[in-house]
Amino acid sequence: MAASEEMSSLFPIFILSVLGLFVVPWTIYRLARAARRQGRNLHCHCSLCAKSPKYQVSLWRKLGRFSTCSNITLVFLWILMIFLVYYIKLSARESQPFEPFSILGLEPNASDSEIKKAYRRLSVQYHPDKNPDPEANAYFVDYISKAYQALTDPVARENFAKWGHPDGRQGLKMGIALPWFLLNINGATGGIILLGLVGCGILLPLLIAVVYLSRSSKYTGNYIMHQTLSSYYYLMKPSLAPSKVMDVLIRAAEFVEIPVRRSDEEPLQKLFVVVRSELNLDPKNLKQEQAKFWKQHPALVKTELLLLAHLTRSSADVPAGLASDFARIIQLTPRLLEELMKMALAARSANGHGWLRPALGVMDLSQSFFQAVTLNSRKGSDRASLMEGSAAFMQLPHFDDSVHKKLTRKKVRTLQEFRDLKMDERKELLSTLAGFSQGQIVDVEEVLDMIPTVTIDVTCGTEGEEFVQEGDAVTMRAWISVKRGNGLTAAYAHTPYYSNVKEEGFWVLLGDASANSVWVHKRITFMDEAAAISSASKAAQESLEGKGAEESEVKKAVSEAVKRVKEGSRLVTGMFEAPEEGTYNLTAFCLSDCWLGCDKKVSVKLKVSKKVRPAVATKALSAAADEADEDGVEDEEEIDEEVVEDESGSEYSEDEEDTKGEMNGEDPKHK
């Protein structure tokens, strides 16, 4: 038993080492992440955001933020490690090296008579004839007796002086880092070992495999159900109108799984009355339209009504019985909008182009969702404006339809026109025309300073060639720049009606509006400057090295790219195969996924000449495109979309079917 206990003393050291291998790096990562978040004050400071729970820093909220599963686990592991350190230190203190003079309580230069006196004194206390305690007997035999022998017997004393032990040289001891009860294979311990081997070696891996396979058979890597992706792929049409995007979104399997209880019927009826104006029901056949609406799947009815309650900012009208379902739907929607955008941009034609109109519709819904504005408020008669209707103004605090109408009478019809006014002019309008107080005007200015001004600079060409020919691998390079009144580059969007913090995202699309096709699409964020610097410098270096430029030119280009990134720009690259000979009038869009009224678009003319030299092979193009995806600007997990144009609004078709040419992905060309 003693040998087993001595060997099992390595077990705490083994456990401490294993814990330290991942607890220490994990702690450093969490602390660095927390410090990075705390050091960035990127959110809006208007009164609405100040009252929002997601930005409040009360003691209870701090405790709530800290009391996550990962943080509690990390604290528990640190407590366990501290206990193990204390236990190991205590064990080392108890297992002192063999020192005969210390055991007998003597000085190193003690005489033989003093040694005998000390031995007799300790014998009275620990000898088996005097003390029946088994621990006292063991201490007398293992320590006192051997210490006396080492100091009185010549051979034992010589062994101690030479080898440090009265019995002479000791053999090498090998320890096993297991607890002592597992080293005692007698009795029931053998069954414990067998159970541990079967459980850890067979049952646990089998359980993990079953859980993983059951989850992977139902969900994708983005935690989206496979059934949802199939439905979205089937329901996505090339001419899907913005008003129909909601109908596709709510058909996610995640929404269908939300239970519909009998007790929900009356609250949903009341909620229907609140949001009925947003259902676009035909007033001439109102009863038939309402009956048709309620005949849908109950889960779809429930989901649509709760989403409309969010868009109409009527969350206060959601009954308490539906609060948990409402929170679940709001939590799932951003992730589902991301997948819906991917379905719109998925390659549907032979040349690998996606559909532009559905993508714009998804972006409309994404912006409306995060700003909690209705799709009907985006409609208006002024199709040349950057934003339609009053939607862009509704993202400003304290604004409503009446304020927007008053501004319209003063010839301020768009958000950009309102932003272009001088601060004094805006204050005068808001105070005299809308009756805003000084505090409300400060809130409006705070949000205006947060809304980004976006510029886009796009070039398309073949690397190392002056002209683009049929079949060439064409590279699109777009510099996206963001400027704000408060000087920030990256920021959290002003979304007071959305329960979570929203990091800005932008979609860059290159497409042919007349052909309803998207040739290149990328999503970027301005949060990670280091990754953007690495990507832009690498792209600049590879571009010039491919042209055979000198090293000084390459360094200069890399330096300029890094400077542009630090000044608030991001480089977006993408590749596509040059189509047939002709001149193509393309459009490059930069669309925010959460802001209204700040989207931009520029015209890009691509001239493709007839092939007179060997074109780049399709396989080479695919390989280059894959490499560009790996080296391009960073993508984000969270994807939400919006569409607003720079000088002319995007036209949307209300038809469910497109022309045959559009369905086949044909691109019109003009020679």
C-alpha positions as semicolon CSV with decimal commas, in nm:
position;residue;x (nm);y (nm);z (nm)
1;M;0,000;0,000;0,000
2;A;0,285;0,236;0,082
3;A;0,444;0,180;-0,256
4;S;0,112;0,243;-0,428
5;E;0,060;0,565;-0,235
6;E;0,414;0,679;-0,315
7;M;0,368;0,619;-0,687
8;S;0,019;0,771;-0,693
9;S;0,162;1,098;-0,557
10;L;0,246;1,178;-0,919
11;F;-0,122;1,183;-1,010
12;P;-0,188;1,543;-0,889
13;I;0,119;1,662;-1,079
14;F;-0,007;1,489;-1,394
15;I;-0,355;1,643;-1,362
16;L;-0,207;1,988;-1,294
17;S;0,012;1,964;-1,606
18;V;-0,277;1,856;-1,829
19;L;-0,502;2,135;-1,700
20;G;-0,231;2,397;-1,742
21;L;-0,183;2,304;-2,109
22;F;-0,519;2,451;-2,211
23;V;-0,638;2,656;-1,910
24;V;-0,350;2,905;-1,932
25;P;-0,379;2,973;-2,310
26;W;-0,756;2,985;-2,282
27;T;-0,734;3,241;-2,002
28;I;-0,489;3,458;-2,196
29;Y;-0,720;3,450;-2,498
30;R;-1,027;3,544;-2,295
31;L;-0,848;3,826;-2,114
32;A;-0,707;3,965;-2,439
33;R;-1,049;3,949;-2,601
34;A;-1,213;4,121;-2,304
35;A;-0,946;4,393;-2,300
36;R;-0,988;4,448;-2,673
37;R;-1,365;4,485;-2,637
38;Q;-1,337;4,710;-2,335
39;G;-1,083;4,932;-2,507
40;R;-1,311;4,995;-2,805
41;N;-1,599;5,232;-2,745
42;L;-1,769;5,173;-3,078
43;H;-2,137;5,196;-2,997
44;C;-2,380;5,485;-3,021
45;H;-2,424;5,715;-2,721
46;C;-2,772;5,849;-2,788
47;S;-3,034;5,827;-2,512
48;L;-3,206;5,526;-2,675
49;C;-2,884;5,324;-2,683
50;A;-2,794;5,440;-2,332
51;K;-3,121;5,289;-2,206
52;S;-3,079;4,969;-2,408
53;P;-2,994;4,667;-2,189
54;K;-2,724;4,552;-2,433
55;Y;-2,512;4,860;-2,352
56;Q;-2,589;4,896;-1,982
57;V;-2,301;4,822;-1,745
58;S;-2,478;4,782;-1,412
59;L;-2,342;4,543;-1,151
60;W;-2,603;4,282;-1,225
61;R;-2,536;4,306;-1,597
62;K;-2,164;4,269;-1,539
63;L;-2,233;3,962;-1,329
64;G;-2,465;3,835;-1,598
65;R;-2,203;3,886;-1,867
66;F;-1,943;3,714;-1,651
67;S;-2,168;3,427;-1,542
68;T;-2,144;3,244;-1,870
69;C;-2,082;2,873;-1,893
70;S;-1,727;2,921;-2,025
71;N;-1,632;3,178;-1,760
72;I;-1,766;2,967;-1,473
73;T;-1,583;2,664;-1,609
74;L;-1,262;2,865;-1,637
75;V;-1,289;2,990;-1,278
76;F;-1,360;2,638;-1,151
77;L;-1,054;2,501;-1,334
78;W;-0,834;2,772;-1,184
79;I;-0,963;2,689;-0,835
80;L;-0,886;2,324;-0,902
81;M;-0,535;2,410;-1,019
82;I;-0,470;2,623;-0,708
83;F;-0,589;2,336;-0,487
84;L;-0,360;2,093;-0,669
85;V;-0,063;2,326;-0,625
86;Y;-0,136;2,351;-0,253
87;Y;-0,180;1,973;-0,225
88;I;0,145;1,902;-0,409
89;K;0,331;2,152;-0,195
90;L;0,187;1,997;0,122
91;S;0,277;1,646;0,007
92;A;0,632;1,753;-0,073
93;R;0,660;1,907;0,273
94;E;0,542;1,584;0,436
95;S;0,780;1,362;0,238
96;Q;1,105;1,519;0,360
97;P;1,438;1,360;0,257
98;F;1,600;1,110;0,500
99;E;1,796;1,316;0,753
100;P;1,891;1,103;1,061
101;F;2,005;1,395;1,277
102;S;1,679;1,585;1,208
103;I;1,470;1,273;1,274
104;L;1,637;1,226;1,616
105;G;1,624;1,600;1,686
106;L;2,002;1,640;1,708
107;E;2,265;1,876;1,575
108;P;2,490;1,741;1,297
109;N;2,793;1,729;1,534
110;A;2,614;1,538;1,813
111;S;2,816;1,282;2,012
112;D;2,740;0,908;2,047
113;S;2,600;0,956;2,397
114;E;2,362;1,228;2,273
115;I;2,251;0,997;1,988
116;K;2,172;0,714;2,236
117;K;1,982;0,949;2,467
118;A;1,771;1,081;2,179
119;Y;1,700;0,728;2,059
120;R;1,586;0,614;2,404
121;R;1,365;0,923;2,442
122;L;1,192;0,863;2,110
123;S;1,162;0,489;2,180
124;V;0,955;0,564;2,486
125;Q;0,723;0,769;2,266
126;Y;0,702;0,558;1,947
127;H;0,820;0,200;2,029
128;P;0,548;-0,064;1,960
129;D;0,571;-0,183;2,319
130;K;0,500;0,166;2,447
131;N;0,263;0,304;2,178
132;P;0,004;0,074;2,012
133;D;-0,075;0,328;1,738
134;P;0,008;0,166;1,397
135;E;0,126;0,500;1,254
136;A;0,364;0,544;1,552
137;N;0,496;0,192;1,498
138;A;0,556;0,259;1,127
139;Y;0,731;0,586;1,204
140;F;0,956;0,411;1,460
141;V;1,056;0,133;1,221
142;D;1,095;0,343;0,901
143;Y;1,257;0,653;1,049
144;I;1,373;0,640;1,413
145;S;1,528;0,294;1,398
146;K;1,697;0,357;1,065
147;A;1,822;0,697;1,178
148;Y;1,980;0,544;1,492
149;Q;2,129;0,264;1,284
150;A;2,270;0,512;1,031
151;L;2,446;0,705;1,309
152;T;2,574;0,409;1,518
153;D;2,640;0,118;1,281
154;P;2,967;0,172;1,087
155;V;2,842;0,007;0,769
156;A;2,508;0,192;0,776
157;R;2,686;0,520;0,848
158;E;2,920;0,462;0,554
159;N;2,622;0,384;0,327
160;F;2,444;0,699;0,441
161;A;2,752;0,914;0,383
162;K;2,800;0,766;0,037
163;W;2,446;0,701;-0,090
164;G;2,225;0,909;0,140
165;H;2,047;0,604;0,284
166;P;2,153;0,354;0,558
167;D;2,058;0,060;0,337
168;G;2,296;0,167;0,061
169;R;2,224;0,260;-0,297
170;Q;1,852;0,268;-0,375
171;G;1,712;0,151;-0,706
172;L;1,539;0,380;-0,954
173;K;1,171;0,418;-0,868
174;M;0,914;0,456;-1,146
175;G;0,583;0,617;-1,057
176;I;0,246;0,590;-1,230
177;A;0,033;0,901;-1,244
178;L;-0,281;0,729;-1,119
179;P;-0,468;0,757;-0,789
180;W;-0,382;0,496;-0,528
181;F;-0,716;0,314;-0,540
182;L;-0,653;0,228;-0,906
183;L;-0,312;0,088;-0,825
184;N;-0,462;-0,157;-0,579
185;I;-0,589;-0,423;-0,816
186;N;-0,730;-0,638;-0,538
187;G;-1,099;-0,653;-0,466
188;A;-1,336;-0,425;-0,659
189;T;-1,061;-0,206;-0,807
190;G;-1,025;-0,437;-1,105
191;G;-1,387;-0,375;-1,192
192;I;-1,337;0,000;-1,159
193;I;-1,044;-0,013;-1,400
194;L;-1,242;-0,225;-1,646
195;L;-1,539;0,011;-1,623
196;G;-1,314;0,313;-1,678
197;L;-1,149;0,155;-1,982
198;V;-1,482;0,056;-2,135
199;G;-1,642;0,393;-2,055
200;C;-1,355;0,618;-2,168
201;G;-1,227;0,401;-2,450
202;I;-1,552;0,275;-2,604
203;L;-1,872;0,428;-2,468
204;L;-1,760;0,792;-2,456
205;P;-1,621;0,802;-2,815
206;L;-1,932;0,617;-2,932
207;L;-2,159;0,870;-2,757
208;I;-1,966;1,163;-2,910
209;A;-1,991;1,003;-3,255
210;V;-2,367;0,946;-3,218
211;V;-2,428;1,306;-3,107
212;Y;-2,211;1,444;-3,389
213;L;-2,373;1,228;-3,657
214;S;-2,724;1,307;-3,536
215;R;-2,647;1,678;-3,536
216;S;-2,465;1,680;-3,870
217;S;-2,751;1,491;-4,031
218;K;-2,986;1,771;-3,925
219;Y;-2,773;2,087;-3,920
220;T;-2,502;2,243;-4,134
221;G;-2,180;2,394;-4,003
222;N;-2,361;2,729;-3,965
223;Y;-2,625;2,573;-3,738
224;I;-2,885;2,586;-4,014
225;M;-3,109;2,289;-4,072
226;H;-3,061;2,103;-4,402
227;Q;-3,435;2,115;-4,456
228;T;-3,419;2,495;-4,438
229;L;-3,151;2,512;-4,707
230;S;-3,355;2,285;-4,934
231;S;-3,663;2,501;-4,889
232;Y;-3,473;2,823;-4,955
233;Y;-3,308;2,681;-5,266
234;Y;-3,642;2,570;-5,405
235;L;-3,833;2,888;-5,316
236;M;-3,569;3,133;-5,440
237;K;-3,675;3,273;-5,779
238;P;-3,478;3,500;-6,016
239;S;-3,741;3,777;-6,001
240;L;-3,832;3,745;-5,634
241;A;-3,982;4,078;-5,524
242;P;-3,879;4,237;-5,192
243;S;-4,234;4,199;-5,061
244;K;-4,208;3,823;-5,118
245;V;-3,876;3,773;-4,940
246;M;-4,054;3,756;-4,605
247;D;-4,267;3,468;-4,736
248;V;-3,950;3,273;-4,817
249;L;-3,774;3,359;-4,492
250;I;-4,050;3,234;-4,260
251;R;-4,051;2,891;-4,425
252;A;-3,736;2,790;-4,239
253;A;-3,761;2,458;-4,058
254;E;-3,636;2,630;-3,742
255;F;-3,950;2,845;-3,739
256;V;-4,178;2,552;-3,817
257;E;-4,041;2,369;-3,512
258;I;-4,152;2,649;-3,277
259;P;-4,455;2,504;-3,097
260;V;-4,800;2,653;-3,154
261;R;-5,018;2,615;-2,845
262;R;-5,392;2,648;-2,811
263;S;-5,337;2,935;-2,571
264;D;-5,162;3,128;-2,853
265;E;-5,478;3,166;-3,061
266;E;-5,625;3,467;-2,882
267;P;-5,294;3,660;-2,845
268;L;-5,219;3,604;-3,214
269;Q;-5,562;3,737;-3,307
270;K;-5,488;4,057;-3,114
271;L;-5,144;4,082;-3,271
272;F;-5,299;4,039;-3,615
273;V;-5,505;4,353;-3,562
274;V;-5,189;4,550;-3,472
275;V;-4,983;4,448;-3,777
276;R;-5,262;4,391;-4,031
277;S;-5,163;4,697;-4,237
278;E;-4,826;4,535;-4,315
279;L;-4,974;4,213;-4,455
280;N;-5,063;4,384;-4,787
281;L;-5,411;4,230;-4,791
282;D;-5,638;4,324;-5,077
283;P;-5,900;4,565;-4,930
284;K;-6,153;4,462;-5,195
285;N;-6,145;4,100;-5,081
286;L;-6,044;4,156;-4,721
287;K;-6,240;3,870;-4,569
288;Q;-6,114;3,620;-4,825
289;E;-5,757;3,745;-4,782
290;Q;-5,776;3,714;-4,405
291;A;-5,923;3,366;-4,427
292;K;-5,646;3,266;-4,666
293;F;-5,385;3,403;-4,427
294;W;-5,516;3,204;-4,130
295;K;-5,533;2,885;-4,339
296;Q;-5,154;2,875;-4,361
297;H;-4,947;2,650;-4,139
298;P;-4,994;2,776;-3,780
299;A;-4,618;2,807;-3,728
300;L;-4,585;3,027;-4,038
301;V;-4,869;3,250;-3,921
302;K;-4,712;3,284;-3,578
303;T;-4,365;3,357;-3,716
304;E;-4,486;3,621;-3,963
305;L;-4,696;3,803;-3,705
306;L;-4,411;3,814;-3,454
307;L;-4,164;3,934;-3,718
308;L;-4,405;4,207;-3,824
309;A;-4,444;4,306;-3,459
310;H;-4,069;4,366;-3,454
311;L;-4,069;4,558;-3,785
312;T;-4,355;4,781;-3,669
313;R;-4,181;4,838;-3,333
314;S;-4,481;4,682;-3,158
315;S;-4,283;4,443;-2,939
316;A;-4,460;4,592;-2,637
317;D;-4,786;4,455;-2,780
318;V;-4,650;4,098;-2,785
319;P;-4,830;3,908;-2,506
320;A;-4,625;3,755;-2,225
321;G;-4,714;3,405;-2,345
322;L;-4,543;3,472;-2,679
323;A;-4,237;3,651;-2,538
324;S;-4,010;3,347;-2,546
325;D;-4,113;3,259;-2,903
326;F;-4,062;3,623;-3,006
327;A;-3,709;3,623;-2,861
328;R;-3,632;3,293;-3,036
329;I;-3,745;3,426;-3,374
330;I;-3,542;3,747;-3,336
331;Q;-3,237;3,538;-3,244
332;L;-3,268;3,307;-3,547
333;T;-3,351;3,566;-3,813
334;P;-3,000;3,712;-3,874
335;R;-2,855;3,366;-3,931
336;L;-3,137;3,273;-4,167
337;L;-3,099;3,598;-4,360
338;E;-2,736;3,505;-4,415
339;E;-2,835;3,173;-4,569
340;L;-3,106;3,339;-4,774
341;M;-2,848;3,576;-4,920
342;K;-2,624;3,283;-5,004
343;M;-2,910;3,118;-5,189
344;A;-2,972;3,435;-5,390
345;L;-2,604;3,456;-5,486
346;A;-2,556;3,083;-5,550
347;A;-2,442;2,994;-5,901
348;R;-2,756;2,906;-6,096
349;S;-2,638;2,954;-6,455
350;A;-2,371;2,789;-6,667
351;N;-2,132;3,081;-6,618
352;G;-2,166;3,067;-6,240
353;H;-2,366;3,386;-6,189
354;G;-2,614;3,444;-5,909
355;W;-2,934;3,648;-5,912
356;L;-2,925;4,021;-5,839
357;R;-3,291;4,104;-5,774
358;P;-3,347;3,847;-5,497
359;A;-3,018;3,953;-5,337
360;L;-3,135;4,315;-5,328
361;G;-3,464;4,207;-5,178
362;V;-3,288;4,011;-4,903
363;M;-3,076;4,316;-4,828
364;D;-3,390;4,528;-4,801
365;L;-3,534;4,290;-4,545
366;S;-3,205;4,272;-4,355
367;Q;-3,182;4,649;-4,315
368;S;-3,548;4,671;-4,221
369;F;-3,505;4,397;-3,962
370;F;-3,209;4,553;-3,781
371;Q;-3,353;4,904;-3,788
372;A;-3,708;4,780;-3,712
373;V;-3,873;4,959;-4,004
374;T;-4,147;4,819;-4,223
375;L;-4,098;4,725;-4,586
376;N;-4,392;4,948;-4,677
377;S;-4,206;5,251;-4,540
378;R;-3,937;5,194;-4,804
379;K;-4,180;5,253;-5,087
380;G;-4,213;5,595;-5,245
381;S;-4,269;5,775;-5,568
382;D;-3,918;5,919;-5,594
383;R;-3,734;5,630;-5,759
384;A;-3,419;5,835;-5,815
385;S;-3,355;5,879;-5,442
386;L;-3,100;5,681;-5,249
387;M;-3,374;5,550;-5,021
388;E;-3,744;5,524;-5,076
389;G;-4,009;5,663;-4,847
390;S;-3,946;5,741;-4,483
391;A;-3,750;5,426;-4,390
392;A;-3,406;5,593;-4,379
393;F;-3,534;5,867;-4,149
394;M;-3,696;5,610;-3,916
395;Q;-3,353;5,488;-3,804
396;L;-3,291;5,830;-3,647
397;P;-3,407;5,865;-3,284
398;H;-3,739;6,040;-3,213
399;F;-3,838;6,042;-3,583
400;D;-4,179;5,931;-3,710
401;D;-4,387;5,976;-4,026
402;S;-4,511;6,319;-3,922
403;V;-4,156;6,453;-3,885
404;H;-4,063;6,306;-4,222
405;K;-4,359;6,472;-4,390
406;K;-4,265;6,809;-4,241
407;L;-3,910;6,774;-4,371
408;T;-4,041;6,677;-4,714
409;R;-4,235;7,002;-4,733
410;K;-3,902;7,182;-4,678
411;K;-3,752;7,001;-4,981
412;V;-3,552;6,759;-4,761
413;R;-3,664;6,431;-4,915
414;T;-3,370;6,197;-4,857
415;L;-3,146;6,119;-4,565
416;Q;-2,842;6,229;-4,763
417;E;-2,995;6,569;-4,821
418;F;-3,063;6,595;-4,450
419;R;-2,702;6,501;-4,370
420;D;-2,571;6,755;-4,622
421;L;-2,734;7,038;-4,432
422;K;-2,518;7,239;-4,196
423;M;-2,554;7,153;-3,830
424;D;-2,719;7,486;-3,750
425;E;-2,970;7,437;-4,030
426;R;-3,056;7,090;-3,905
427;K;-3,100;7,216;-3,551
428;E;-3,324;7,496;-3,675
429;L;-3,541;7,254;-3,872
430;L;-3,572;7,004;-3,589
431;S;-3,645;7,262;-3,320
432;T;-3,886;7,488;-3,507
433;L;-4,043;7,244;-3,752
434;A;-4,051;6,918;-3,554
435;G;-4,049;7,063;-3,202
436;F;-3,745;6,863;-3,087
437;S;-3,586;6,947;-2,755
438;Q;-3,214;7,013;-2,720
439;G;-3,158;6,661;-2,588
440;Q;-3,344;6,507;-2,880
441;I;-3,140;6,711;-3,129
442;V;-2,820;6,586;-2,961
443;D;-2,944;6,228;-3,006
444;V;-3,008;6,287;-3,376
445;E;-2,661;6,436;-3,426
446;E;-2,509;6,143;-3,238
447;V;-2,663;5,892;-3,477
448;L;-2,582;6,100;-3,785
449;D;-2,218;6,092;-3,677
450;M;-2,239;5,712;-3,658
451;I;-2,392;5,657;-4,003
452;P;-2,105;5,587;-4,246
453;T;-2,037;5,763;-4,572
454;V;-1,924;5,496;-4,816
455;T;-1,718;5,536;-5,132
456;I;-1,624;5,263;-5,376
457;D;-1,346;5,254;-5,637
458;V;-1,360;4,953;-5,873
459;T;-1,131;4,830;-6,150
460;C;-1,158;4,515;-6,361
461;G;-0,883;4,370;-6,577
462;T;-0,668;4,073;-6,666
463;E;-0,343;4,039;-6,471
464;G;-0,043;4,116;-6,692
465;E;-0,256;4,196;-6,998
466;E;-0,369;4,527;-7,141
467;F;-0,697;4,402;-7,285
468;V;-0,960;4,153;-7,175
469;Q;-1,035;3,870;-7,416
470;E;-1,297;3,598;-7,418
471;G;-1,231;3,333;-7,155
472;D;-0,972;3,536;-6,962
473;A;-0,963;3,530;-6,585
474;V;-1,071;3,884;-6,498
475;T;-0,980;4,024;-6,156
476;M;-1,204;4,276;-5,983
477;R;-1,034;4,504;-5,731
478;A;-1,254;4,733;-5,525
479;W;-1,141;4,974;-5,254
480;I;-1,424;5,040;-5,008
481;S;-1,379;5,346;-4,786
482;V;-1,581;5,451;-4,482
483;K;-1,590;5,795;-4,319
484;R;-1,793;5,903;-4,015
485;G;-1,856;6,229;-3,841
486;N;-1,712;6,091;-3,516
487;G;-1,390;5,972;-3,683
488;L;-1,444;5,599;-3,626
489;T;-1,373;5,343;-3,897
490;A;-1,535;5,038;-3,738
491;A;-1,847;5,073;-3,525
492;Y;-2,151;4,899;-3,388
493;A;-2,466;4,997;-3,569
494;H;-2,735;5,205;-3,401
495;T;-3,002;4,937;-3,359
496;P;-3,202;5,027;-3,046
497;Y;-3,485;4,786;-3,130
498;Y;-3,256;4,488;-3,186
499;S;-3,170;4,306;-2,865
500;N;-2,805;4,223;-2,945
501;V;-2,501;4,427;-3,042
502;K;-2,473;4,445;-3,423
503;E;-2,136;4,468;-3,592
504;E;-2,149;4,641;-3,928
505;G;-2,111;4,437;-4,243
506;F;-2,101;4,538;-4,609
507;W;-2,174;4,337;-4,922
508;V;-1,981;4,416;-5,238
509;L;-2,156;4,295;-5,553
510;L;-2,050;4,323;-5,915
511;G;-2,335;4,242;-6,147
512;D;-2,533;4,313;-6,459
513;A;-2,866;4,469;-6,361
514;S;-3,018;4,422;-6,706
515;A;-2,941;4,049;-6,698
516;N;-3,030;4,010;-6,327
517;S;-2,693;3,846;-6,261
518;V;-2,423;3,880;-5,996
519;W;-2,071;3,807;-6,122
520;V;-1,871;3,866;-5,802
521;H;-1,985;3,891;-5,442
522;K;-1,790;3,946;-5,121
523;R;-1,881;4,038;-4,765
524;I;-1,644;4,259;-4,566
525;T;-1,617;4,407;-4,220
526;F;-1,412;4,694;-4,084
527;M;-1,358;4,539;-3,741
528;D;-1,032;4,349;-3,797
529;E;-0,774;4,597;-3,924
530;A;-0,480;4,357;-3,891
531;A;-0,640;4,101;-4,123
532;A;-0,730;4,374;-4,372
533;I;-0,369;4,500;-4,375
534;S;-0,236;4,150;-4,435
535;S;-0,483;4,086;-4,716
536;A;-0,428;4,421;-4,893
537;S;-0,048;4,405;-4,870
538;K;-0,041;4,050;-5,002
539;A;-0,273;4,137;-5,292
540;A;-0,059;4,440;-5,386
541;Q;0,260;4,235;-5,367
542;E;0,128;3,947;-5,580
543;S;-0,016;4,186;-5,839
544;L;0,313;4,367;-5,901
545;E;0,531;4,058;-5,876
546;G;0,316;3,897;-6,144
547;K;0,395;4,192;-6,372
548;G;0,767;4,159;-6,303
549;A;0,796;4,486;-6,111
550;E;1,109;4,578;-5,921
551;E;1,137;4,524;-5,548
552;S;1,125;4,897;-5,472
553;E;0,797;4,932;-5,662
554;V;0,652;4,636;-5,477
555;K;0,747;4,784;-5,138
556;K;0,599;5,119;-5,235
557;A;0,271;4,958;-5,345
558;V;0,250;4,755;-5,025
559;S;0,316;5,066;-4,817
560;E;0,040;5,256;-4,997
561;A;-0,204;4,968;-4,948
562;V;-0,131;4,954;-4,576
563;K;-0,177;5,330;-4,552
564;R;-0,517;5,313;-4,723
565;V;-0,634;5,040;-4,486
566;K;-0,529;5,242;-4,180
567;E;-0,716;5,543;-4,320
568;G;-1,040;5,346;-4,330
569;S;-1,041;5,149;-4,656
570;R;-1,071;4,777;-4,733
571;L;-0,959;4,596;-5,047
572;V;-1,202;4,350;-5,203
573;T;-1,083;4,116;-5,476
574;G;-1,275;3,869;-5,687
575;M;-1,236;3,678;-6,012
576;F;-1,468;3,582;-6,293
577;E;-1,437;3,444;-6,643
578;A;-1,463;3,696;-6,926
579;P;-1,782;3,640;-7,131
580;E;-1,823;3,658;-7,505
581;E;-1,699;3,951;-7,710
582;G;-1,883;4,274;-7,639
583;T;-1,916;4,574;-7,410
584;Y;-2,086;4,509;-7,076
585;N;-2,229;4,783;-6,858
586;L;-2,184;4,640;-6,510
587;T;-2,266;4,790;-6,172
588;A;-2,067;4,758;-5,852
589;F;-2,272;4,783;-5,533
590;C;-2,154;4,840;-5,178
591;L;-2,449;4,760;-4,953
592;S;-2,471;4,789;-4,577
593;D;-2,640;4,503;-4,397
594;C;-2,787;4,724;-4,122
595;W;-2,781;5,096;-4,220
596;L;-3,038;5,259;-4,446
597;G;-2,942;5,538;-4,684
598;C;-2,564;5,485;-4,704
599;D;-2,535;5,234;-4,991
600;K;-2,335;5,318;-5,300
601;K;-2,310;5,196;-5,655
602;V;-2,080;5,280;-5,944
603;S;-2,091;5,191;-6,312
604;V;-1,819;4,963;-6,448
605;K;-1,774;4,926;-6,823
606;L;-1,610;4,600;-6,928
607;K;-1,498;4,565;-7,287
608;V;-1,422;4,211;-7,399
609;S;-1,244;4,160;-7,730
610;K;-1,234;3,858;-7,952
611;K;-0,997;3,583;-7,851
612;V;-0,667;3,605;-8,041
613;R;-0,443;3,433;-7,787
614;P;-0,494;3,125;-7,568
615;A;-0,739;3,207;-7,294
616;V;-0,702;3,105;-6,938
617;A;-0,840;2,755;-6,883
618;T;-1,150;2,716;-6,675
619;K;-0,970;2,492;-6,427
620;A;-0,700;2,751;-6,379
621;L;-0,967;3,015;-6,324
622;S;-1,134;2,802;-6,060
623;A;-0,804;2,745;-5,882
624;A;-0,726;3,116;-5,891
625;A;-1,071;3,200;-5,764
626;D;-1,030;2,959;-5,472
627;E;-0,696;3,118;-5,387
628;A;-0,849;3,464;-5,408
629;D;-1,122;3,355;-5,167
630;E;-0,859;3,240;-4,919
631;D;-0,653;3,559;-4,949
632;G;-0,938;3,808;-4,985
633;V;-1,087;4,029;-4,722
634;E;-1,224;3,859;-4,413
635;D;-1,576;3,718;-4,408
636;E;-1,804;3,734;-4,094
637;E;-2,032;3,470;-3,936
638;E;-2,324;3,698;-3,911
639;I;-2,467;3,810;-4,253
640;D;-2,758;4,044;-4,303
641;E;-2,842;4,232;-4,619
642;E;-2,975;4,563;-4,762
643;V;-3,011;4,734;-5,095
644;V;-2,994;5,101;-5,163
645;E;-2,853;5,265;-5,469
646;D;-2,641;5,573;-5,521
647;E;-2,810;5,770;-5,792
648;S;-3,105;5,558;-5,900
649;G;-3,313;5,312;-5,698
650;S;-3,319;4,945;-5,791
651;E;-3,627;4,830;-5,979
652;Y;-3,797;4,523;-5,841
653;S;-4,038;4,298;-6,025
654;E;-4,348;4,169;-5,854
655;D;-4,366;3,870;-6,087
656;E;-4,289;3,527;-5,957
657;E;-4,145;3,402;-6,286
658;D;-3,872;3,559;-6,492
659;T;-3,811;3,545;-6,865
660;K;-3,662;3,237;-7,016
661;G;-3,337;3,417;-7,087
662;E;-3,301;3,523;-6,724
663;M;-3,379;3,173;-6,601
664;N;-3,099;3,037;-6,821
665;G;-2,858;3,300;-6,690
666;E;-2,796;3,464;-7,031
667;D;-2,620;3,799;-7,022
668;P;-2,724;4,056;-7,282
669;K;-2,432;4,222;-7,454
670;H;-2,391;4,531;-7,661
671;K;-2,121;4,531;-7,921
